[in-house]
Amino acid sequence: MSPLEITAFLLGVANVALVVKRSIWNYPFALAMVALYAVIFSDAKLYSDALLQVFFFVVNLYGWWSWARARADAGIIVVEQMSGAERVAWVAGITIAAGAWGSMMHRLTDASYPWWDAAIAAASIAAQILLARRKIENWLLWIAVDIAAIGLYAAKSLWLTAVLYVIFLGLSVWGLVDWRAADNRRDNFAGACEAAA
């Protein structure tokens, strides 16, 4: 456990807690956290996770912009559900990306657990994009990622990071419940408005 890992851990807890509450202020914490984890994962030879942090940095900048725009338009951060076809397409994309990336990491690098790491990376990319787009299903992906990541980071003796993902798992379940409730309230409010009209 290094001071870098401890700092990234604390930033991560703050980040996800703010995301669950649909606070736009999650983004500064996210940007700092992913910058630190890029270094941590590179040192641990988890190259897919290290590269993933670069992607997260860019997508967090996009998410910050997207959430700011959505909040300005609606007054709150509005969340939405995906269609069944969209869900199938995203799962297929994640599966293909994980297979291709894992194969490349296995053949071209000395990566630890290249397939496991690639699956986590592919699902994380999808989850982060869906989070930026305010899709409720991002939490289902994060739950799967968190479960897989706990084992991977424990196998690499990144104990504090494994604990962080246990916390992320709890926060992801909370996020799923909270965002579904927010979506139901919005749907109920819209239905009541339509009935009154």
C-alpha positions as CSV (number, residue, x, y, z in Angstrom):
1,M,0.0,0.0,0.0
2,S,1.7,3.2,-1.2
3,P,0.8,6.8,-0.5
4,L,-0.2,7.1,-4.1
5,E,-2.7,4.2,-3.7
6,I,-4.1,5.6,-0.5
7,T,-4.7,9.0,-2.2
8,A,-6.3,7.4,-5.2
9,F,-8.5,5.3,-2.9
10,L,-9.8,8.4,-1.1
11,L,-10.4,10.2,-4.3
12,G,-12.3,7.2,-5.7
13,V,-14.6,7.0,-2.7
14,A,-15.5,10.7,-3.0
15,N,-16.0,10.4,-6.7
16,V,-18.4,7.5,-6.7
17,A,-20.4,8.8,-3.7
18,L,-20.9,12.1,-5.6
19,V,-21.9,10.2,-8.8
20,V,-24.5,8.3,-6.8
21,K,-26.0,11.6,-5.6
22,R,-25.9,12.8,-9.2
23,S,-23.6,15.7,-8.3
24,I,-21.6,17.2,-11.1
25,W,-18.7,17.8,-8.6
26,N,-17.8,14.1,-9.0
27,Y,-15.7,15.0,-12.0
28,P,-12.8,16.8,-10.4
29,F,-12.3,13.9,-8.0
30,A,-12.6,11.4,-11.0
31,L,-9.9,13.2,-13.0
32,A,-7.4,13.2,-10.1
33,M,-8.2,9.6,-9.3
34,V,-7.7,8.2,-12.8
35,A,-4.5,10.1,-13.2
36,L,-3.1,8.4,-10.1
37,Y,-4.4,5.0,-11.1
38,A,-2.7,5.2,-14.5
39,V,0.6,5.2,-12.7
40,I,-0.4,2.6,-10.1
41,F,-1.6,0.1,-12.7
42,S,1.3,0.6,-15.0
43,D,3.7,-0.2,-12.1
44,A,1.6,-3.4,-11.5
45,K,1.8,-4.4,-15.2
46,L,-1.9,-4.1,-15.6
47,Y,-1.5,-2.4,-18.9
48,S,-5.2,-2.6,-19.9
49,D,-6.2,-0.9,-16.7
50,A,-3.4,1.7,-17.1
51,L,-4.5,2.6,-20.6
52,L,-8.1,2.6,-19.4
53,Q,-7.3,5.5,-17.1
54,V,-6.3,7.6,-20.0
55,F,-9.6,6.8,-21.6
56,F,-11.4,7.6,-18.3
57,F,-9.7,11.0,-18.1
58,V,-11.0,12.0,-21.6
59,V,-14.5,10.5,-21.0
60,N,-14.7,12.3,-17.6
61,L,-14.0,15.6,-19.3
62,Y,-16.8,14.7,-21.7
63,G,-19.1,13.6,-18.9
64,W,-18.5,16.9,-17.0
65,W,-19.5,18.9,-20.1
66,S,-22.5,16.6,-20.8
67,W,-23.8,16.8,-17.2
68,A,-23.3,20.5,-17.0
69,R,-25.3,20.9,-20.2
70,A,-28.1,18.5,-19.1
71,R,-28.3,20.3,-15.7
72,A,-28.6,23.7,-17.4
73,D,-31.4,22.3,-19.7
74,A,-33.4,20.4,-17.1
75,G,-32.4,22.0,-13.8
76,I,-31.4,18.6,-12.5
77,I,-29.4,15.6,-13.8
78,V,-32.0,13.5,-15.6
79,V,-31.4,9.8,-15.9
80,E,-32.8,7.4,-18.6
81,Q,-33.1,3.7,-19.4
82,M,-31.8,2.0,-22.6
83,S,-34.0,0.0,-24.9
84,G,-33.6,-3.8,-25.0
85,A,-31.9,-3.6,-28.4
86,E,-29.4,-1.1,-27.1
87,R,-28.6,-3.4,-24.2
88,V,-27.9,-6.3,-26.5
89,A,-25.7,-4.2,-28.8
90,W,-23.7,-2.9,-25.8
91,V,-23.1,-6.4,-24.4
92,A,-22.1,-7.7,-27.8
93,G,-19.7,-4.8,-28.2
94,I,-18.2,-5.4,-24.8
95,T,-17.7,-9.1,-25.6
96,I,-16.0,-8.4,-28.9
97,A,-13.8,-5.7,-27.5
98,A,-12.7,-7.7,-24.5
99,G,-11.8,-10.7,-26.7
100,A,-9.8,-8.6,-29.2
101,W,-8.0,-6.6,-26.4
102,G,-7.3,-9.6,-24.3
103,S,-5.8,-11.4,-27.3
104,M,-3.6,-8.5,-28.2
105,M,-2.4,-8.1,-24.6
106,H,-1.7,-11.8,-24.3
107,R,0.3,-11.9,-27.6
108,L,2.2,-8.6,-27.4
109,T,2.9,-7.8,-23.8
110,D,3.9,-9.4,-20.5
111,A,0.6,-8.3,-19.0
112,S,-0.7,-10.0,-15.9
113,Y,-4.0,-11.7,-16.4
114,P,-4.5,-10.2,-19.9
115,W,-8.0,-11.7,-20.5
116,W,-9.4,-10.8,-17.0
117,D,-7.9,-7.3,-17.3
118,A,-9.2,-6.8,-20.8
119,A,-12.7,-7.9,-19.8
120,I,-12.7,-5.4,-16.9
121,A,-11.3,-2.7,-19.2
122,A,-13.9,-3.2,-22.0
123,A,-16.8,-3.3,-19.5
124,S,-15.5,-0.2,-17.7
125,I,-15.2,1.7,-21.0
126,A,-18.9,0.9,-21.8
127,A,-20.0,1.7,-18.2
128,Q,-18.2,5.1,-18.2
129,I,-19.7,6.1,-21.6
130,L,-23.2,5.1,-20.3
131,L,-22.5,7.0,-17.1
132,A,-21.6,10.1,-19.1
133,R,-24.9,9.7,-21.1
134,R,-26.8,9.3,-17.8
135,K,-28.0,5.8,-18.6
136,I,-29.2,3.7,-15.6
137,E,-27.6,0.6,-17.0
138,N,-24.2,2.0,-16.3
139,W,-24.6,0.8,-12.7
140,L,-25.3,-2.8,-13.8
141,L,-22.0,-2.8,-15.7
142,W,-20.2,-1.2,-12.8
143,I,-21.5,-3.9,-10.5
144,A,-20.1,-6.6,-12.8
145,V,-16.8,-4.7,-13.1
146,D,-16.5,-4.2,-9.4
147,I,-17.0,-7.9,-8.7
148,A,-14.4,-8.9,-11.3
149,A,-11.9,-6.2,-10.2
150,I,-12.0,-7.2,-6.5
151,G,-10.5,-10.5,-7.4
152,L,-8.0,-9.2,-9.9
153,Y,-6.6,-6.6,-7.6
154,A,-6.4,-9.0,-4.7
155,A,-4.5,-11.4,-7.0
156,K,-2.0,-8.6,-7.7
157,S,-1.8,-7.7,-4.0
158,L,-3.3,-4.3,-4.6
159,W,-5.2,-4.7,-1.3
160,L,-6.4,-1.1,-0.8
161,T,-7.6,-1.0,-4.4
162,A,-9.4,-4.3,-3.9
163,V,-11.1,-2.7,-0.8
164,L,-11.9,0.4,-2.9
165,Y,-13.7,-1.9,-5.4
166,V,-15.7,-3.5,-2.5
167,I,-16.8,0.0,-1.6
168,F,-17.5,0.8,-5.2
169,L,-19.6,-2.3,-5.4
170,G,-21.8,-1.1,-2.5
171,L,-22.0,2.4,-4.0
172,S,-22.9,0.9,-7.4
173,V,-25.8,-1.0,-5.9
174,W,-26.9,2.2,-4.2
175,G,-26.5,4.1,-7.4
176,L,-28.6,1.6,-9.3
177,V,-31.4,1.8,-6.7
178,D,-31.2,5.6,-6.5
179,W,-31.1,6.2,-10.2
180,R,-34.0,3.8,-10.8
181,A,-36.1,5.7,-8.2
182,A,-35.2,9.0,-9.8
183,D,-36.3,7.7,-13.2
184,N,-39.5,6.3,-11.7
185,R,-40.3,9.7,-10.1
186,R,-39.7,11.5,-13.4
187,D,-41.9,9.0,-15.2
188,N,-44.6,9.3,-12.6
189,F,-44.4,13.1,-12.7
190,A,-44.6,13.1,-16.5
191,G,-47.6,10.7,-16.4
192,A,-49.4,12.8,-13.9
193,C,-48.8,15.9,-16.1
194,E,-50.2,14.1,-19.1
195,A,-53.3,12.9,-17.2
196,A,-54.0,16.4,-15.9
197,A,-53.7,17.9,-19.4
